[in-house]
Amino acid sequence: MVDHLEPIPVAIDADTVAFYLEVPRSHVVMITVFFELYDGVGTVRTLDKEGAVVCVLTTPSQLQDCIGVLNAIRDHVAWVPCSEPPTEA
């Protein structure tokens, strides 16, 4: 985990930006539901169910809206940014 709580955007390619987040296991479904409510802002993928690491994928044009959603839901989903993107096994 990192000391600050701002989401850290990671450019995957020219069209995709990712946020890697650690969330309590009990909040994985909740973060997914919030992003389903904000249609088109981001898509949530669970990367590690045991460690509760999720990835929120968005586009450069939706980047600021995605950050806004992440900050808006912080009272309901206790996420923190991962210190570095997970590596594939």
Contacts in CASP RR format, 6 or more apart in sequence:
PFRMAT RR
TARGET T0000
AUTHOR 0000-0000-0000
METHOD contacts of the structure
MODEL  1
MVDHLEPIPVAIDADTVAFYLEVPRSHVVMITVFFELYDGVGTVRTLDKE
GAVVCVLTTPSQLQDCIGVLNAIRDHVAWVPCSEPPTEA
1 22 0 8 1.000
1 80 0 8 1.000
1 81 0 8 1.000
1 82 0 8 1.000
1 83 0 8 1.000
2 8 0 8 1.000
2 80 0 8 1.000
2 81 0 8 1.000
2 82 0 8 1.000
2 83 0 8 1.000
4 81 0 8 1.000
5 74 0 8 1.000
5 80 0 8 1.000
5 81 0 8 1.000
6 81 0 8 1.000
7 19 0 8 1.000
7 21 0 8 1.000
7 66 0 8 1.000
7 67 0 8 1.000
7 70 0 8 1.000
7 71 0 8 1.000
7 81 0 8 1.000
8 19 0 8 1.000
8 20 0 8 1.000
8 81 0 8 1.000
8 82 0 8 1.000
9 17 0 8 1.000
9 18 0 8 1.000
9 19 0 8 1.000
9 63 0 8 1.000
9 67 0 8 1.000
10 17 0 8 1.000
10 18 0 8 1.000
10 19 0 8 1.000
10 20 0 8 1.000
10 85 0 8 1.000
11 17 0 8 1.000
12 18 0 8 1.000
12 57 0 8 1.000
14 60 0 8 1.000
15 59 0 8 1.000
15 60 0 8 1.000
16 57 0 8 1.000
16 58 0 8 1.000
16 59 0 8 1.000
17 57 0 8 1.000
17 58 0 8 1.000
17 59 0 8 1.000
17 60 0 8 1.000
17 63 0 8 1.000
17 66 0 8 1.000
18 55 0 8 1.000
18 56 0 8 1.000
18 57 0 8 1.000
18 58 0 8 1.000
18 85 0 8 1.000
19 55 0 8 1.000
19 56 0 8 1.000
19 58 0 8 1.000
19 66 0 8 1.000
19 70 0 8 1.000
19 81 0 8 1.000
20 47 0 8 1.000
20 53 0 8 1.000
20 54 0 8 1.000
20 55 0 8 1.000
20 81 0 8 1.000
20 82 0 8 1.000
20 84 0 8 1.000
20 85 0 8 1.000
20 86 0 8 1.000
21 31 0 8 1.000
21 53 0 8 1.000
21 54 0 8 1.000
21 55 0 8 1.000
21 56 0 8 1.000
21 70 0 8 1.000
21 79 0 8 1.000
21 80 0 8 1.000
21 81 0 8 1.000
21 82 0 8 1.000
22 51 0 8 1.000
22 52 0 8 1.000
22 53 0 8 1.000
22 79 0 8 1.000
22 80 0 8 1.000
22 81 0 8 1.000
22 82 0 8 1.000
23 31 0 8 1.000
23 52 0 8 1.000
23 53 0 8 1.000
23 54 0 8 1.000
23 77 0 8 1.000
23 78 0 8 1.000
23 79 0 8 1.000
23 80 0 8 1.000
24 52 0 8 1.000
24 78 0 8 1.000
25 49 0 8 1.000
25 50 0 8 1.000
25 51 0 8 1.000
25 52 0 8 1.000
27 52 0 8 1.000
27 76 0 8 1.000
27 77 0 8 1.000
27 78 0 8 1.000
27 79 0 8 1.000
28 46 0 8 1.000
28 49 0 8 1.000
28 52 0 8 1.000
28 54 0 8 1.000
30 76 0 8 1.000
30 77 0 8 1.000
31 44 0 8 1.000
31 54 0 8 1.000
31 56 0 8 1.000
31 73 0 8 1.000
31 77 0 8 1.000
31 79 0 8 1.000
32 44 0 8 1.000
32 54 0 8 1.000
34 69 0 8 1.000
34 73 0 8 1.000
34 76 0 8 1.000
34 77 0 8 1.000
35 41 0 8 1.000
35 42 0 8 1.000
35 43 0 8 1.000
35 44 0 8 1.000
35 56 0 8 1.000
35 69 0 8 1.000
38 65 0 8 1.000
38 69 0 8 1.000
40 62 0 8 1.000
41 58 0 8 1.000
41 62 0 8 1.000
41 65 0 8 1.000
41 66 0 8 1.000
41 69 0 8 1.000
42 56 0 8 1.000
42 57 0 8 1.000
42 58 0 8 1.000
42 62 0 8 1.000
42 66 0 8 1.000
42 69 0 8 1.000
43 56 0 8 1.000
43 57 0 8 1.000
43 58 0 8 1.000
44 54 0 8 1.000
44 55 0 8 1.000
44 56 0 8 1.000
44 57 0 8 1.000
45 54 0 8 1.000
45 55 0 8 1.000
45 57 0 8 1.000
46 53 0 8 1.000
46 54 0 8 1.000
47 53 0 8 1.000
47 54 0 8 1.000
47 55 0 8 1.000
47 86 0 8 1.000
48 86 0 8 1.000
53 82 0 8 1.000
53 86 0 8 1.000
54 79 0 8 1.000
56 66 0 8 1.000
56 70 0 8 1.000
58 65 0 8 1.000
58 66 0 8 1.000
70 79 0 8 1.000
73 79 0 8 1.000
END
